[in-house]
């Protein structure tokens, strides 16, 4: 049985009847209406709905923009674009009132207006309000249209704001308020339904994780057999609790390695969007045990398992005690507890980078990964000493790599760093890859 999708509908009161009619064509959607004729109320209506719906659906771009800051990243939001049948209808109504020689527009993109003009084989000219239309600049929009009419009395107006339309009407300026038709709403609902179903399918995607308990031989050396057994039991118990938190299935491959299986939606929520994984810190604080975790996404269990193994290697290469993710597109993300995690591909297809990699004698993937480590800093700059630390190499080797990168135009010198009165100043470098 197909589960219904709860959709929070936000817009003006006048649109309820039209929305009910259109949503009635989609039996698997349960619309929850929260309407107000005061557009500024959209923000409050959004906060009231977000905990009770699967997605949000706005009557237009303006109520969406008013509410945007209140929409959590995990809640999909959609709005009805001001184009399509509604624009054709507005032009038809205007043509019945006055000849279409010049049109003053707001809220409509020029490229779309060109398409409509060509489809209708019309020759009218038009002027568009260039800024995004908000409630705050309503008076600017009115002034724009008024000036166009004064410059050319044959001008008619198409506006995206009801309040602008009402004000222009009071000024005896011929205008049409561009509002969505049933067809526009149905097309927007279809797009929302497709995107929401794809998101749900993604959330239900099976993911596989590999947990490796880093060697703690120095600790075991001073423990009795009973203490070692007790410690292993405590580790197993904490991992089982972690599996329960993620509604997952846990299997022990050995005393030091485990596999867990869960779905992507739960893992995203538990990790707060891949920002936090409590089991790593809890295990370290309570048992002084370091965990390396690799999580794999994939379109099959085989693919997810393979990516989990690669992700675990990435975590161990990063020094352990952290979690890395390899997504279905083979991109790497991690460590997930960092404020600015690294992101880099396992395989590089950028021909320019590959050719530069050949020039400096490093693999393109290793260059990409090293650059990701550098970019993890909040500012894109580093010294030879920092590069040596990142790559666990000697300063001399770091200087050699930097020189080859300079020759290949992968980096540039941006200044000097003086850390003490006695020490020599250090050159500071920045990545210039992908600059135009």
C-alpha positions, 0 to 999 in steps of 0.5 A: 500500500502506497504511503500518502505524502503530507504536504503543507500548503501555504498561500492566500485564502483565495487559492484554497478552492483551486488548490483543493481541486488540483490536489484532488487529482493526486490521491496519494497526497494529503494537503494540509492547508495553512493560508493567510492573506497577509503574505508576511504570515508565511514565515510563521505558518511555515514554522507551525507546519514543518514538524507535521509534513513531508514537504512544503508547497507555496503558492508562489515565489514571494511567500517562499522567499519570505519563509526561506530562512525558516525552512530546515534543510531536511524539509523539501520546499516547492513553489508554483513558478509564475509562467506557463498557462497563467502568463498566456492567460494574462496576455489574452486578457490584456489583449481584449482590453488594449492593443499589445504594443508595449508591456511593463513586467515584473517577476518574469524572466526575460528569456521566458518572455521571449519564448512566449512572444515567439510562440504567439508570433507577437511583436510587442516590446517590453520592459522588465523590473530587474530586481527580485520582487519582494513585499519590501520593494513593492513601491519601487515596482509600482514606480517602475510601472508608472514611469513606463506608462508615463513614457509610453501611454500605450503600455500595459502592465503584468505584475506578480503582486496582487497589491501592486495590481490593486494599486495600479488599478486605483491609478487607472493603469491597465494591468493584469495580476499574474496568478497560477492557473489549474494547469500551472498548479498541477505541473508544480504538484507533479514536479513536487511529487516526483522530487519527493518520491525520489527523496523518499527512495534515497532515504530508504537506500540501504547503507553499510558501515564497517567499524574497526577497533584500533589496536590498543596493545599497550593497554592490554599489556597491563590487563588481566585476561578477565579485564580484557574479556570485560573490556571486549564485552563493554565494547560489544555492548556499546556497539549494539546500543549504537546499532539500536540508535540507528535501527541497524543490524550489527554483525561481528566479523572478528573481535576488532571489526564489525559491520552494520546495516541501516538506511540512509534517512535514519543515518542522516538524522542520527548524524544531523546531516553527516555532522556528528557521530556520537559513538566515536567520542563516547567509545573514546571517553568511556573505554579509551577505545579508538574507532575507525568507521567507513560508511558506504552508499550504493545502489546495491548491497555489493556496491555499498559494501565495497564503498564502506571498505574504501571509506574505512581505509580513508578513515584509517589513513586520516589517523583513525578515530573518525568516520568517512563516507564514500557516496554512490558517485565514489566521492569521499566525505569526512571526517564527519565530526569536523566543522569543514570536512574534506570532500574529494573524488576517489577517481579523477576525470579532470584531464587538466588535473591529470596532465598536471599530476603527470607533470609533478609525478603524483597521482591525480587522486592524491593531489585532489585529496591533499588539496581537500585537506588544505581546503579544510582550513577556513582560509585557502592558504598554507606553508611548507611546514603545514604541508609536511605535517599534513602529508607526514613527510619531512620539510625538505620533501614538502619544499620539493613538492611545493616547487613542482606544484608551483611549476605546474601552476597548481598553487601560487605564492600569496605572501610571507609569514613571520612567526618570530624575530629570529626565524626566517620568514615562511612563504605562504601559498594558495591553491589556484586550481580551477581558477579562470 
